[in-house]
Amino acid sequence: MRRDCARPGRRFQWHAVLLGATLAGCVEVPLQPKGEVFFDDFSEPDLAALRQANWSIRSAQGHPGIPGAQWGELGLDLIDDPQLPGNRMLRLRARTEGSVASTAQVQVCHLRRYFEGTYAARVRFTDDPVQGPKGDVVVQTFYAVAPLRFDFDPEYSELDWEYLPNGGWGDARTRLYGISWQTARIEPWLAFNQAHQEFSSMQGWHILLMQVAGGRVRMFLDGAEVAEAGGRNYPVVPMSINFSVWFSPGGLLPGTTSLRMYEQDVDWVLHARDQILSPAQVQSRVEQFRRDGIGYRDSIKPAATSLASPCNL
């Protein structure tokens, strides 16, 4: 076992609070071999550097979101953390004035090579637009996905966190979905998945974690397990890691052309290949990277055959 304790210093203590550590004592973390890992805390200086770190920015129109609306880098930025000097974050922002032409959505994708192991990210969800009236069916996400090549593709794989602050899809309640997918048909829509829903506001920062191993997907919200899936809802092929903000078709606020903008922030993302890390172990790993001054690490070995990594779903 290794004992991680709060040490003097504002930076460590602040991040320990944000990551869920108990500063009153120490966190016991079982030692585990440090295998292949991908970590990014979005300290890149600009979008060009983000692309050099193997992130793609979606430009292709299509599902999900408003049909015909644009996707692009207009709503993407790397910003200084207003609450912690020296920290940086990825900001995603979607905007609309109620028409297809005025709607801009955003998605970023990392390489399609992630399968079993642990996925985790620290994200900030928002309930209210930063500008304009509230009410659009907007979706804020963190997920892993493989392409849906055709209707009911048996190799389609997706693990999803989706936040709907204004409800939608036949239910007006605010909620967070945790979903493990089997397959789907886009038009007309028919999906096979196992979903968990948290019916409460998720305004603010959260750590979203998924463990994928042994035919089971376990999902954790801020350190607490909230869902488990398996069987046909277990992924079968490597996936990309994605973040996106988009508007649901048919869900735009009627009767107004005012500009509305919704945003989501990402502090860091981590994948540990073939390692099942607890929330405390993920916390410890991220803190170690930051103590060592490591803002980006990618030790994931390339597959023998590289897979296309489209950023379009």
Secondary structure, DSSP 8 states (H G I E B T S, - for coil): -EEEE--SSHHHHHHHHHHT--TTSEEEE------SEEEE----SSHHHHHHTTEEE-----SSSSTT-EESGGGEEEEE-TTSTT-EEEEEEEEESSSSTT-EEEEEEE-S-B-SEEEEEEEEE-SS-SBS-S---EEEEEEEE----STT-TT--EEEEEEETT-BTTB-S-EEEEEEEEEEETTTTEEEEEEEEE-S---EEEEEEEEEETTEEEEEETTEEEEEEEGGGS--S-BEEEEEEEE-TT-S-TT----EEEEEEEEEEEEEET----HHHHHHHHHHHHHTT-SEEE-----SS--------
